[in-house]
Amino acid sequence: MSAVPIPTPSRTRFRVGVSGHRVPPKLPAKSEAPLRAQIDRILAAIAAAAREAGVDRVTPGEFVIVSSLAEGSDRIVAEAGLAAGFGLRAILPFSRTEYARDFKTLKSRTAFTHLLDQASAILEMDGAADKRPRAYEAIGFYMLENIDLLIAIWDGEAAAGRGGTAQIVNRAVADGIAVVWLDPASPHTIGLSWRGAGDEPAVKARPADTFHPADVGDIARVVKAILSPPAQ
């Protein structure tokens, strides 16, 4: 699968990706507001950590959300990022016209277009329309290659199919990417998985076992460690 890139800013300090459920029952409507409030706090913690690491201020060109703009989780994080002063980079599994077929209502398609209009860069991959799960898997893995931290809005269950949230979380943990886990059933709690730069993978039965309870202060410390150069 190939991609048709659109030029992106040359310097990016911190990139936040998102993977998560799209619709009920995995993403209950009543969970969306508390999830958004939690994400607002997480992004504020990232900005504070950046200042502590010597960054003067968060700017859209240097701090970005990387999202496929699917319904539900992807859009919640994208909208929160824009509100917090982050930039937005959209990565789509198909052309935007084909991808819009995923969204059944006019309201959803309008929201998709509105977010695209605010993106500083858009990547449209050439996924096959008749092999959607494979295209979602490819865009998820591509996203992981281009982020520093993943926000996963996930029910903790095993993957139901290719390209699902559990698969993306498992790959992120295996790759040593910092993952912030928010469970839609308990949006006020945070799980965090990160083994640190250069640390050996922990021997665990499942990637989900690498998570531990955390708060925004823990996330800020991880972000500061990622942003700060190693001591000489």
N, C-alpha and C positions, 0 to 999 in steps of 0.2 A: 504494500500500500504506500502510495506516495502522497506528498502534500504540496500545495501551491502556497508558498509563504508570501506574506505581505510584510514589508520592512518594519522592523521593531526598533525601539530605542536601543542605543548601543550599550548603555549602562543600566543595569538593574541590580539593586542591592538585595531585595528580598521578594520572593515569589511564593504566594499562598495558593495552593490548589484546593479543589473541592471534589469530593465524590459522595454521593448519597442517594437516598430514596427519592422517588418522584411524586408518588401519589399515595393516598390511603389504600390499604390499612397500614402499610409500613411507615408512612409519613402522615399521621393524623392531622387534620386541619387544626385541632386545638393545640398542637405542639408548635405550630409555625411561629407564633408570636414569642413564646419563651425561648425558642431556638434563636430567633433573630436577636433578642436581647442578650443572650449568652454570646453570640458571635460578635455583637457590638463590643462587649467587654473584652473578648479575646483580641480583636483588632486594636482596641485601645491599648492593651497590654503590649502588643507587638510594637506599636508606635512609641510607647514609653521606653521599651527595651532598646529600640533604635537610638533614641536620644541618649540613653545611658552609655551606649556603645560609641558615641561620638558623632552621630548623624544629626545635623542641625534641625532638620524637619522632614517629615514624610511627604514626598511628592509623588504625583501619579506616574512620573516617568521612572522612578526608582523603586517604588513599592507597588506591587501589582497583584491582582487576583487573576488566576488562570482558571477559566471555567468553560465548560461546553454549553452552558446556558440552557440545559434541559429544564423541564418543569421541576418545581420543588426545590430540593437542596441546592442545586447549582445556582439557581436564581436568587435564593435567599442570601447566599454568601456573596454573590456578585453585587447585589443591591446594597448589602451592608458595606462592602468594600468601597464602592463609589461614594456612599454617604460619609465614610471615614477618611476620604481623601486619597484612597488608593486608585491606581489605574486599573483598567480591565483589558485582559487579552482573551479573546475568544478562540477556542479550538473546536472545530466542528467535524463530525465524522463523515459528512457528505458536503456537497454544495449547500449553501443556505436554503436554496429553493427546495431541494430534496429533503433536507432536515426538517423544514417547516411542516412537512407532512406528518411528522410525529405528533404535532400539537393539534388537537382536534377542534378546539374552539377558536373563534375570532379573537377573544380576549387573550388567550395564550399566545397566539401568533403575533398579536400586536405587542405584547410584553417582550417577546423574543426580538422583534425588530427594534424596539426601543432600546434594549440593552446592546444590540449590535451597533446601533448608531453611536453609543457612548464608548465603544471599545477603541482603544488606541491601535490595536492590531488584531487581525482576523486570519486564522489559518483554516482553510477548507481542505480536508483530506478527501481522497477519491474512493471512499468506501462503497462497496456494492450495495445497492438498494435492497437486493433480495437476500443479503447476508448481514442483516443489521447487527446481530450479536457480535459477530467478528469485528465489525466496524467500531462498535462501542468499546470492545476490548482494546483494539489498536489505539483509539484516541485516549483511553485511560492510561495505557502504558506510555504513550507519548507525553501525556501531561506529567506523569511522574518523573520523566527525564528532565523536566524543565521547571521544577519547583524546589523550594527549600523546606516547606512544611505543608502537610495535607490536613485539611479539616474534613473528617469523615462523619457524615450524619447517617448512622448505621444502627440497625436493631441488634447487631451482634450475632445474627444467624448465619449459617453457612450459605455460600453462593447458590442461588436458584438456577443460574445459568451463566453462560460466558458473558464477560463484560460487566458483571454485577459489582455492587459496592464491596462485598466481601472479598472478591478476587483482587480488586484494586488495593484494598487495605492490606491483604496478605502480601502482595508484591511490594508495597511501600515499606512494610515492616522488614521484609527480607532484604530490601535494598538499603536499609538503615536510614530511611527518611523519617523525620519527626512527624508523628501522627497524633492529632488531637481528635478524640472520639467523643461524639455527642450522640446519645441514644434518644431517639424521639420519644420513647416511653418515659424517659427521665431526663428532660432537657436541662435541668439545673445542675446535673453532675457532669464532671469532665473526666475522661480517661486520657492518659498520655503514654505514648511509646516512643522512646528514642534511646539508642544505645550510645550516642556520642561519637564524635569524630574519632576514627581509628580504633574504636572498641570492637572487640570480637562479638559476634552474634551470641546471644544467650541460648542455651540449650533448653528449648521449651517444646511442649507437645503441640501447641498451636500458636500462630501469631497473636491471636487474641489474648493469650496468656502473658504477653509481654507488656500489657497495659497496666498502669497503676493509677489509683485515684490522684487527681491533681487539681490545682486551682490556677487562676490566671497568673499568679506570681511564679508558679513553676514554668508556665509557658513563656513568660518573659525571660526567665533565666536561660531557657533553651535558645530562644531567639538571640539573646545577647551573645551566647556562646557561638552560635552560627555566624553572627555578624562580626565578632571580634577576631582579629588575626591570632593565630597560635603564638604563644610566648616563645621567643628565641633563646 
